[in-house]
Amino acid sequence: MSNYEQRTALVAGAGGFIGGHLAAELIRRGYSWVRCVDVKGFDDWYQQHDSCQNMVLDLRDKDACLAACQGVTDVFNLAADMGGIGFIENHKAECMISVLINTHLLMAARDQGTKRFFYSSSACVYNATKQVEANVTALVEEDAYPAMPEDGYGWEKLFSERMCRHFQEDYGLEVRVARFHNVYGPFGTFDGGREKAPAAISRKVIEAKTSGNHSIGVWGDGEQTRSFMYIDDCVEGILRLFESEHSEPINLGSSELVTINQLIDITESIAGIQVEREYDLSKPKGVRGRNSDNTQIQAALGWQPGISLEIGMQKTFDWIFDQMTSGETATAFEREKAQSAA
């Protein structure tokens, strides 16, 4: 496709972590204009880009989606009510309501003449019976069926994938679907209950380092396994997929499998301390093991995420450390923490 100067983009969920990074890259690549939309007030956006058309809209509403898609050639849907495992296990109904966002955005994109539509799905769509061992076999795209996804959030993502497929079949809207595997990096939430493991562990180790109390809580026994993809790889993968002719859902994640204990080891090394780990088996743990098989993305794009966990965690840790120790006026993250405690 290219010819960015002739294209216009909607980033739905632009006030969130991935959406903020994606909007910045679309601007850098030279899009004619970029419209950024989120339900949160501007002060709570993780990144704001003055060169964008910034709008506060509730995209669960069809009329809001019609307004958001007006004049747009490319839609990137990253809008969803979600968070880490603690949030999605305890807010299943809220997660499923996000189905309205994708449904109404697809309808609006069809009606407004949008050319291509990206949907951010999740590895939570995969069949849970294939994720019961820590030494897990990496998940291939076909493992989403027969369907047994993460309850709530995973079902919403899997249903929305099918909506995308059928809008392409029935209406000719070109769709691209990526199944994200644990995205992390700077300019994301690290407190308040929605943070994911890399940010949560960074925060806990920073608190241990700055307080002198070198004890941290760990959800589960620490031997559950995951892969973690740095945000720069995520954005690069989104845009490579968007420009490609691959229209089937595809894994977008690192294939570097680690235990949560190994993630803590890396964070300890960055911080220069050792922590005492207090394991809490009562906390949400998610599936026992999950990893991304990248055979299809390599075949389709000639590329796969390659930023190592050590490099990505160093950048993430440094940014969170600065946020926690800068002493500046309350940020969106501090307000989020205060609201969560209320």
RAFENMO-V587811 format. One record per backbone hydrogen bond with DSSP energy under -1.0 kcal/mol. CO is the residue of the C=O (numbers start at 1). NH is the residue of the N-H. E is the energy in kcal/mol with one decimal. If there is no record, write none. Layout:
co={CO,CO}
nh={NH,NH}
e={E,E}
This chain:
co={3,4,4,7,8,9,10,11,12,13,15,16,17,18,19,20,21,22,23,24,25,26,27,33,34,35,36,37,37,38,41,42,49,52,53,55,58,61,62,63,64,65,69,73,73,74,75,76,77,84,85,87,91,92,93,96,97,98,99,100,101,102,103,104,105,106,107,108,109,115,116,117,118,119,121,122,123,124,127,128,131,131,134,139,140,141,142,143,148,150,151,152,153,154,155,156,157,158,159,160,161,162,163,164,165,166,167,167,168,174,176,177,178,179,180,182,184,196,197,198,199,200,201,202,203,204,205,206,207,208,212,213,214,216,218,222,224,226,229,230,231,232,233,234,235,236,237,238,239,250,252,255,258,259,260,261,262,263,264,265,266,267,268,268,276,278,280,280,288,291,294,295,296,297,298,308,309,310,311,312,313,314,315,316,317,318,319,320,321,322,331,332,333,334,335,336,337,338}
nh={6,7,32,32,74,35,76,37,78,16,46,20,21,22,23,24,25,26,27,28,29,31,30,9,53,11,55,13,14,57,44,45,52,54,36,38,61,65,66,67,68,69,72,115,116,10,118,12,120,88,89,91,95,96,97,99,100,102,103,104,105,106,107,108,109,110,111,112,114,174,75,176,77,178,180,125,126,150,130,131,288,289,136,293,143,144,145,127,128,155,153,156,157,158,159,160,161,162,163,164,165,166,167,168,169,170,171,173,172,117,119,250,121,252,123,229,231,200,201,202,203,204,205,206,207,208,209,210,211,212,214,215,276,278,280,261,260,258,184,234,235,236,237,238,239,240,241,242,243,179,181,257,226,263,264,265,266,267,268,269,270,271,272,273,216,218,220,283,225,139,298,299,300,301,302,312,313,314,315,316,317,318,319,320,321,322,323,324,325,326,335,336,337,338,339,340,341,342}
e={-2.1,-2.2,-1.2,-2.0,-2.3,-3.4,-2.7,-2.3,-2.1,-1.7,-2.4,-1.8,-1.4,-2.6,-2.5,-1.6,-1.7,-2.4,-2.1,-2.0,-2.1,-1.8,-1.2,-1.9,-2.7,-2.9,-2.9,-2.3,-2.0,-1.3,-2.2,-1.9,-1.9,-1.0,-2.2,-1.6,-1.9,-1.7,-2.1,-2.1,-2.3,-2.1,-2.0,-1.9,-1.8,-2.4,-3.1,-2.6,-1.8,-2.3,-1.9,-1.0,-2.2,-2.0,-1.7,-2.1,-2.1,-1.4,-2.2,-2.6,-2.4,-2.5,-2.0,-2.4,-3.0,-2.4,-2.4,-2.4,-2.4,-1.3,-2.4,-2.4,-2.9,-1.8,-1.6,-1.6,-1.7,-2.9,-1.8,-1.8,-1.4,-1.4,-1.9,-2.1,-2.4,-1.3,-1.6,-1.8,-2.4,-1.2,-1.3,-2.2,-2.0,-2.4,-2.6,-2.3,-2.1,-1.7,-2.0,-2.3,-2.2,-2.5,-2.2,-1.7,-2.2,-2.9,-1.7,-1.3,-1.3,-2.9,-2.7,-1.6,-2.7,-2.6,-2.4,-2.6,-2.0,-2.8,-3.0,-1.9,-2.6,-2.4,-2.5,-2.5,-2.6,-2.2,-2.5,-2.8,-2.0,-1.7,-1.0,-1.5,-3.4,-2.9,-2.9,-2.6,-1.6,-2.7,-2.2,-1.7,-2.6,-2.1,-2.5,-2.5,-2.1,-2.3,-2.6,-2.6,-1.8,-3.2,-1.6,-1.2,-2.6,-1.9,-2.1,-2.3,-2.2,-1.9,-2.9,-2.2,-1.9,-2.4,-2.1,-1.5,-2.7,-2.5,-2.6,-1.1,-2.1,-2.6,-2.1,-1.9,-2.8,-2.7,-1.5,-2.5,-2.8,-1.7,-1.8,-2.3,-3.2,-2.4,-1.9,-2.5,-2.8,-2.0,-2.2,-2.4,-1.5,-1.3,-2.2,-2.2,-2.1,-2.3,-2.6,-2.2,-1.8,-1.1}
